[in-house]
Amino acid sequence: MLTINVTVLLAVIVVLRLRRRTEARSRSDEKLTVIIVLALGVLIAPTPVGQAILDLIGQLASGVSQSGR
């Protein structure tokens, strides 16, 4: 249960950070955003939502690779 709460908090932080103007970001600010997004991905991955996202991306990737043949 704690994992979901931390995940929601990180998702809100990511949305707030990405809403800022691009010109206002420093390189260290961008690195921090990347670290937060990676942590969010690690927390989402083992959940049922994370597995559903993985399945959806896998289906999209296989559809794109089959359409290229």
Protein Blocks (a to p, Z undefined) as FASTA:
>chain_A
ZZmmmmmmmmmmmmmmmmpcfklpcfklmmmmmmmmmmmmmmmmmpmklmmmmmmmmmmm
mmmmmmmZZ
